[in-house]
Structures are given as C-alpha cells and as structure tokens.
C-alpha cells in the first residue's frame, strides 16, 4: 500500500492588543463592547471622504511580534488594497501588505514529542479585520465592532507534516504573543484564527499534491481533528482514482467533517494595488531597537533553561511557560527559596489547582498574599518546622484570606516539633501500649510499621516530625 506524506502550511491571524483600531481612534475592544456597532466611526465604516491614519502602536506591537519570531525586519514596507465585497466588510476593501510586508523570513522553535524543532515563517504582515456576521431568526445581522481592528497575518512555509507539529507550533506562537504582550491570542475569543493548507503526496515524491484550505477551526484540538480528517479524505480520493480539487473547505467540529465553501481564488481576483491613502512605512533604527528591547526571554528559551538548569520535567516546564506572569512568579520564587523543584511543585500542584477552582483568582497578579509568604512556607518545610501535608493548609489559608505564613502556622498549631526527647517519649508510649502490633511486626509483618507512625502522629496532634518518628521506631523495634 502506498504511504502518503502530508505537507501542511498555516495562515494565522492574530489580533493585535492595541488600545484603538488600526486606522481610527475607535476602541479595539471587541469582547468588551456591551452592544453591537458601538465602537465604530466614519473611518472604519468606510464613509465617503474619510481617510485612514496608521496607528503607531499597532506598528510597534506588530514589529515586536515579528522580531520575537526571529523574522527579518523590513525597514521599508507599504500597504496594499485588497478589493472584495462581503456584508461584513463596510469599506468593500481591506488594507493589507501583499507585496512588501513589515517583516520577512523567520523561524519559531518549539518542542514536539521531546525534540526541539524549528519551523520556518515566510513573512508576517499587518492588515485590518472585517466585522462579524450573526445568523439568527432567519436573518443575518452585522456587528462592525471588530471592523478595522488590527491583525497580524503570519504565513508559514509548508514545513509541517502532522497535527502534533502544527498544534505545538501554534501553542508556542500563542505563548510568544502573550509573553510579548502583543496579543492575548485566545482562539475561543477569535483573537487567534488559523487556516490550514494541506496536500498529500506519495512518500519520496518531489511533487506536492493539490492543496486545500480548511477554515473555521476555533481551537487547538479542533485543528488536530481537522488535519486528521483532511488527510484521510484526500487519501481516500486518491486511492479511489479521483483527483483532489484545490478549494477552500469549512470545518464543522460538531460533525467532525468539512464541506466545500468555494474554489480557490487567485490573487488576481482581489485586484491588489498600492493603497492610495497611506504613505509607505519607513522604520527608523531607533524605532526598531526600542521595539527589540521590549522582547523578553522567550517561552521556549525559558522552557529549555528550566529543563537544563533546574532539571524540571517537560510537563512542568511547559506549564510554567504558558503564561509570562506565571514564569516570572516562578523565577522570583526560586530566587527567594533557592529550591526550584519545590517552588515548581507548590505552583503547579497547589496554586494552579486553587486558581482553576476559584471564580475570582485566575492569575498570580490576583493573589492576596506576597510571594515572600509562599517562600516562607517552603522554608518552613525545608527546615522541618512544617510538614508537607500541613503546608497545603497554610497555602490554602494564604490563598483565601492572605496574611502571614508564620502567624497562620502558630494560630493553627501546625509548627512541627523536633525535640528529640519529647518525640522519643511519644514513641516509647506507643510501643508500650501496642504489644500485639509489636509482636506482629517483629514476626515479619513490616506493613504494620505505618500503624506505629500513625499512632505517634496522633499522640503528637500532628505536630511531631514524621522523619524523627520513623528513625526512632526503626531503632527501637529492631
């Protein structure tokens, strides 16, 4: 049976997180608008006689995003007009950068199945978004709050060959945009949209097959399902003697299928020409360097550092680098505790679990306690002044009500006792009161050892150091 290899390229639209729209002073706040068509004006609605004014913040953020993808900066770029008629497009054209984009070739690194891979970017250009169509009650309504919002369109080379590569790349891209504060890049909110171009060909073939474009894919998992479906669909067509048509298909995640939307247009259909209402964009060295200085340590760089320097697991390194504020919180906690493993554990297994269950606290910036208090909890555990079990209770109290770790420990009688004489007296009492269990243990039933530790902890009201109890019991029981 012939083995087919998929070749996949991506076109990703990311909404730039500027305060205002791309060419006017309307708020760029699609999700925050409390009513349709509120954040609109004559410019973004395409009224006759209005002129666009390029938003410098959009250029700066777009440049930061481009350089964070290691793209070549084009000091000179220009805008082009893409003509098309559709109800959600009030101007009847889109201002984009077809021929001379703001940045060119680049590459994004990520980790796929434990291996560091680099995926090539062809270019990134800036353009404005269209409005939104709402289909309800047999009618189609237009909401233009989104019209004119700034977008980055990132076009990759066709360098992906399976869904794992695509999904990890997109997750890395999302992390980059969030880390640089270029975009929140939330797919569920439409802040990051991805069209997937797929073709298949027999293994070893130098010629690619006909390419299809799949749209309307709104989550990482849906992208994986859409890729699997399209590869299987094209394989079935070829193996049955058919020809894959070059077309645009729409994905339906409920049914797990796609359907033809339209045949693929050529660039000529859009009648591109230089945008007459905007001057070419020329970037100074100072502007470029100031933008470059705003790029932080990238998520993949942090991830590799956590793996190499702190020996964290791949899962923990991935979780900590999902959010810039979270990774910076972790870095600060490590500075205070000098204990990367425990700092990681308290964040990933305790704090994040509480955040997931909380309605109001979803980010580290929302926490009610100072980071030094969490560092103090870890210090108390490391000094055997607080048990790991009781430390969770302290963190829960800090999370819910704030306060100071030491006060919480003392008010709840959680401070661990390490006095050897006092603990030895408890051990002697437990052994003396448990002759049957002692005989059972000495007869070879080592599983009963936990009984003795439990009794010691009970007599000490949970405050005795279990390590010391263990050592004393082993010594006395033989």
C-alpha positions in Angstrom: 0.0 0.0 0.0 1.3 3.5 -0.9 2.3 5.6 2.0 1.3 9.3 1.7 3.1 12.2 3.4 1.2 15.3 4.3 2.6 18.8 3.7 1.0 21.5 5.8 1.2 25.3 5.8 -0.6 27.7 8.0 -2.1 31.2 7.7 -2.6 32.6 11.2 -4.4 35.8 12.1 -3.7 37.3 15.5 -5.5 40.4 16.8 -3.0 43.0 18.0 -3.7 44.2 21.5 -3.7 47.9 20.8 -6.0 50.3 22.6 -7.5 51.6 19.4 -8.2 50.2 15.9 -5.7 50.2 13.1 -6.7 53.3 11.2 -9.0 55.2 13.5 -9.5 56.1 17.2 -12.3 53.7 17.9 -11.7 51.3 20.8 -10.1 48.0 19.9 -12.2 46.1 22.5 -14.4 43.6 20.6 -15.2 41.4 23.7 -15.8 44.3 26.0 -18.3 46.1 23.8 -21.7 45.8 25.6 -23.7 46.3 22.4 -23.3 45.8 18.6 -21.9 48.6 16.5 -20.8 50.7 19.5 -17.1 51.0 18.7 -17.5 52.4 15.2 -16.9 55.6 13.3 -17.0 57.0 9.8 -13.4 55.7 9.1 -13.9 52.1 10.0 -17.4 52.1 8.4 -16.0 53.4 5.1 -17.9 56.6 4.8 -17.0 58.6 1.7 -14.3 61.3 2.2 -12.8 59.7 5.3 -9.1 58.8 5.4 -7.2 56.2 7.4 -4.5 57.2 9.9 -2.0 54.5 10.7 -1.8 53.6 14.5 1.8 53.7 15.6 1.1 51.3 18.5 0.0 48.7 16.0 3.2 49.0 14.1 5.3 48.8 17.3 3.4 45.7 18.6 3.5 44.1 15.2 7.2 44.7 15.0 7.8 43.2 18.4 5.7 40.1 17.4 7.7 39.8 14.2 11.1 40.0 15.8 10.0 37.6 18.6 9.5 35.1 15.7 13.1 35.8 14.6 11.8 37.5 11.4 13.9 39.8 9.2 12.8 43.4 9.7 11.9 45.3 6.5 12.8 49.0 7.2 10.6 49.9 4.2 7.2 48.4 3.8 3.9 49.5 2.3 0.2 48.8 2.3 -2.0 47.4 -0.5 -5.7 47.5 -1.1 -7.4 44.1 -1.4 -10.8 44.6 -3.1 -13.7 42.3 -2.2 -17.4 42.6 -1.5 -19.0 41.0 1.5 -21.6 42.1 4.1 -19.1 42.2 7.0 -16.7 44.5 5.1 -18.2 48.0 5.0 -15.3 49.6 3.0 -15.5 46.9 0.2 -11.8 46.5 0.6 -9.1 45.5 3.1 -5.9 47.4 3.8 -3.1 44.8 3.9 0.5 44.3 2.9 0.5 42.0 0.0 3.9 42.8 -1.6 6.1 44.4 1.0 5.3 43.2 4.5 6.7 44.7 7.7 8.8 41.5 8.4 10.1 38.7 6.2 11.6 35.3 6.8 11.8 33.9 10.3 11.5 30.8 12.4 9.9 29.6 15.6 11.3 26.9 17.9 9.2 24.6 19.9 9.4 21.1 21.4 7.5 18.3 19.7 7.4 14.9 21.4 10.5 15.7 23.4 12.5 17.0 20.3 13.4 20.7 19.7 12.2 21.6 16.2 12.3 24.9 14.2 9.5 25.8 11.8 10.0 28.4 9.1 8.0 31.6 8.8 7.6 33.1 5.3 6.5 36.5 6.5 4.2 38.5 8.7 2.1 41.4 7.5 -0.3 43.8 9.1 -3.9 44.3 8.0 -7.3 45.3 9.3 -10.1 42.9 10.3 -13.7 42.7 9.0 -16.9 42.8 11.0 -18.8 39.9 12.3 -22.0 38.3 10.8 -24.6 36.9 13.2 -27.1 34.5 11.8 -30.3 34.4 13.9 -34.0 34.0 13.3 -33.6 33.5 9.6 -31.8 36.8 9.2 -28.2 37.9 9.0 -27.1 40.7 11.2 -23.8 42.7 11.0 -21.8 43.8 14.0 -19.0 46.1 13.0 -17.3 46.5 16.4 -14.5 44.3 15.0 -14.2 46.1 11.7 -10.9 47.9 11.5 -9.3 46.0 14.4 -5.6 45.4 13.7 -4.4 41.9 12.7 -1.0 40.3 12.2 -1.2 37.6 9.5 1.6 35.1 9.9 2.2 32.9 6.9 4.4 29.8 7.4 6.3 27.8 4.9 4.8 24.4 4.2 7.0 22.7 6.7 4.6 20.7 8.9 3.8 17.0 8.3 1.4 16.1 11.1 -1.0 17.5 13.6 1.4 17.3 16.6 3.8 19.7 14.9 1.1 22.1 14.0 -0.5 22.1 17.4 2.8 22.5 19.3 3.8 25.3 16.9 0.5 27.2 17.4 0.7 26.8 21.2 4.3 28.2 21.1 3.1 31.1 18.9 0.4 31.8 21.4 2.9 31.9 24.3 5.2 34.2 22.3 2.4 36.7 21.6 1.3 36.7 25.3 4.8 36.9 26.6 5.4 40.0 24.5 2.0 41.5 25.3 1.3 41.7 21.6 -2.0 39.8 21.9 -3.9 37.6 24.3 -4.2 35.2 21.3 -7.3 33.4 22.7 -8.6 31.1 20.0 -12.0 30.7 21.7 -12.5 34.5 21.5 -11.4 34.8 17.9 -8.2 36.6 18.8 -6.2 33.9 17.1 -7.5 32.2 14.0 -5.8 29.6 11.8 -6.4 28.4 8.3 -4.8 25.1 7.4 -3.4 24.3 4.0 -2.9 20.6 3.4 -1.7 18.5 0.5 -0.6 14.9 0.4 1.8 13.0 -1.9 3.3 9.6 -2.1 6.4 9.2 0.2 9.5 10.2 -1.8 7.6 12.3 -4.4 9.1 15.7 -5.1 5.8 17.0 -6.5 3.2 18.1 -4.0 -0.5 17.3 -4.5 -3.3 19.7 -4.9 -3.7 21.9 -1.8 -6.9 22.5 0.1 -7.5 25.2 2.7 -9.6 24.5 5.8 -11.2 27.4 7.7 -13.5 27.9 10.7 -11.1 25.9 13.1 -11.5 27.5 16.5 -9.3 25.5 19.0 -6.1 23.6 19.1 -7.9 20.3 19.5 -10.2 21.1 16.6 -7.2 21.9 14.4 -5.8 18.4 15.2 -9.1 16.8 14.3 -9.5 18.9 11.1 -6.0 17.9 9.9 -6.6 14.2 10.5 -9.9 14.4 8.7 -8.5 16.2 5.7 -5.5 13.8 5.3 -7.9 10.8 5.4 -10.3 12.5 2.9 -7.6 13.3 0.4 -6.1 9.8 0.8 -9.5 8.2 0.1 -10.0 10.3 -3.0 -6.5 9.5 -4.5 -6.7 5.8 -3.7 -10.1 5.6 -5.4 -8.6 7.1 -8.6 -10.0 10.6 -8.0 -8.4 14.0 -8.1 -8.2 16.3 -5.1 -9.7 19.7 -6.1 -7.9 22.9 -5.0 -10.6 24.5 -2.8 -11.5 26.2 0.5 -13.4 24.0 2.9 -15.2 24.9 6.1 -14.7 22.7 9.2 -17.7 21.6 11.3 -16.4 20.5 14.7 -19.8 19.1 15.8 -19.9 16.6 13.0 -16.2 16.2 12.6 -16.4 16.9 8.9 -15.7 19.6 6.4 -17.6 20.9 3.3 -16.7 22.9 0.2 -17.0 26.7 0.7 -15.6 27.9 -2.6 -13.0 27.1 -5.2 -9.6 28.6 -4.5 -9.3 32.2 -5.8 -6.2 33.5 -7.5 -4.6 36.7 -6.2 -5.9 38.4 -9.3 -9.5 38.1 -8.1 -8.8 40.6 -5.4 -7.3 43.3 -7.7 -4.5 44.2 -5.4 -2.9 47.7 -5.9 -0.9 50.1 -3.7 -3.1 51.7 -1.0 -3.5 55.3 -2.3 -4.5 56.8 1.1 -1.4 55.7 3.1 2.3 56.6 2.6 4.9 53.8 2.6 6.0 52.8 6.1 9.7 53.5 6.9 11.1 52.4 10.2 14.0 54.2 11.8 16.8 52.3 13.6 15.8 53.8 16.9 12.2 52.6 16.5 13.4 49.1 15.6 15.8 48.9 18.5 13.3 50.3 21.0 10.9 47.6 19.9 13.6 44.9 20.2 14.4 45.9 23.8 10.8 45.1 24.8 11.1 41.5 23.8 11.5 39.4 27.0 13.2 36.0 27.4 11.0 33.9 25.0 8.9 31.0 26.4 10.9 28.3 24.5 14.2 29.8 25.9 12.7 29.7 29.5 11.5 26.2 28.9 14.9 24.9 27.8 16.5 26.8 30.8 14.1 25.1 33.2 14.9 21.7 31.7 18.6 22.2 31.7 19.3 24.3 34.8 16.6 23.2 37.2 16.0 19.6 35.8 12.3 20.1 35.8 10.1 17.7 33.9 9.0 18.6 30.4 5.4 18.9 31.6 6.3 21.3 34.4 8.5 23.4 32.2 5.7 23.6 29.6 3.1 24.6 32.3 5.3 27.3 33.8 6.0 28.9 30.4 2.3 29.0 29.3 2.0 32.5 30.9 4.7 35.2 31.2 3.5 36.4 34.6 3.5 32.8 35.9 7.0 32.1 34.7 8.2 35.4 36.2 6.5 34.4 39.5 8.3 31.1 39.5 11.7 32.8 38.7 11.2 35.1 41.7 10.1 32.3 44.0 13.3 30.4 43.0 15.4 33.4 43.9 13.8 33.5 47.3 13.9 29.8 48.1 16.9 28.6 46.2 14.8 25.5 45.6 13.5 25.2 42.0 11.9 21.7 42.4 9.8 22.7 45.5 8.9 26.1 44.0 7.7 24.4 40.9 5.7 21.8 42.9 3.9 24.4 45.1 2.9 26.4 42.0 1.9 23.6 39.7 0.2 21.2 42.1 -1.3 23.6 44.7 -1.6 27.2 43.5 -2.7 26.4 39.9 -5.3 23.8 41.3 -6.7 26.5 43.5 -6.8 29.0 40.7 -8.7 26.6 38.5 -11.4 26.2 41.2 -11.5 29.9 42.1 -14.0 32.2 40.4 -12.1 35.4 41.2 -8.4 34.4 41.3 -7.2 33.3 37.9 -3.7 34.9 37.7 -0.8 35.3 40.0 -1.4 39.0 39.9 -4.7 38.4 41.7 -3.2 36.5 44.7 -4.0 38.0 48.1 -0.6 37.3 49.6 3.0 38.4 49.0 5.3 36.0 47.2 7.6 36.0 50.2 4.9 34.2 52.2 4.9 31.3 49.9 8.7 31.3 50.0 8.4 31.2 53.8 6.1 28.2 53.6 8.7 26.3 51.6 11.5 27.4 54.0 9.5 26.1 57.0 9.1 22.7 55.2 12.8 22.6 54.3 13.7 23.4 57.9 11.3 20.6 59.2 9.2 23.2 61.0 6.2 22.4 58.9 5.1 19.1 57.4 4.4 18.9 53.7 0.8 17.9 54.5 0.1 20.9 56.8 1.9 23.2 54.4 -1.0 22.8 51.9 -3.4 24.0 54.7 -1.2 27.1 55.2 -1.2 27.9 51.4 -4.9 27.5 51.2 -5.4 30.0 54.0 -3.0 32.4 52.3 -4.9 31.9 49.0 -8.3 32.5 50.6 -7.6 35.3 53.1 -4.0 36.5 52.7 -1.9 37.1 55.8 1.5 35.8 57.0 2.7 32.2 56.9 4.2 32.1 60.4 1.0 33.6 62.0 -1.2 31.0 60.3 1.2 28.2 61.3 1.1 29.2 65.0 -2.6 30.1 65.2 -3.4 26.6 63.9 -0.8 24.8 66.0 0.9 23.5 62.8 4.5 24.1 63.7 6.3 20.8 63.7 8.0 19.6 66.9 11.6 18.4 66.5 12.5 18.0 70.2 14.2 14.6 70.3 13.4 13.9 73.9 9.7 14.7 73.7 9.3 12.7 70.5 11.1 9.7 72.0 8.7 9.7 74.9 5.8 9.5 72.5 7.4 6.6 70.6 8.0 4.7 73.9 4.4 5.3 74.9 3.1 3.9 71.5 5.3 0.8 71.7 4.4 0.1 75.3 0.7 0.4 74.6 0.8 -1.8 71.4 2.3 -5.2 72.4 0.2 -7.2 69.9 1.3 -5.0 67.0 4.9 -5.1 68.2 4.9 -8.9 68.2 3.3 -8.9 64.8 6.0 -6.5 63.4 8.8 -8.5 64.9 7.3 -11.6 63.5 7.9 -10.3 60.0 4.8 -8.1 59.2 6.6 -5.0 58.1 3.4 -3.5 56.6 2.2 -2.7 60.1 5.0 -0.2 60.6 2.7 2.6 59.3 0.4 1.9 62.3 3.2 3.0 64.7 3.9 6.1 62.8 0.2 7.0 62.7 -0.2 6.5 66.4 2.8 8.7 67.1 1.4 11.5 64.9 -1.9 11.1 66.7 -0.4 11.5 70.1 1.6 14.5 69.0 -1.6 16.0 67.5 0.0 16.0 64.1 2.9 18.2 65.2 5.7 15.6 65.6 8.3 15.3 62.9 7.4 12.1 61.0 11.0 11.6 59.9 12.2 11.5 63.5 9.4 9.2 64.4 10.4 6.9 61.6 14.0 6.8 62.7 13.2 6.3 66.4 10.7 3.5 65.7 13.1 1.6 63.4 15.8 1.9 66.1 13.6 0.7 68.9 11.6 -2.0 67.1 14.8 -3.5 65.6 
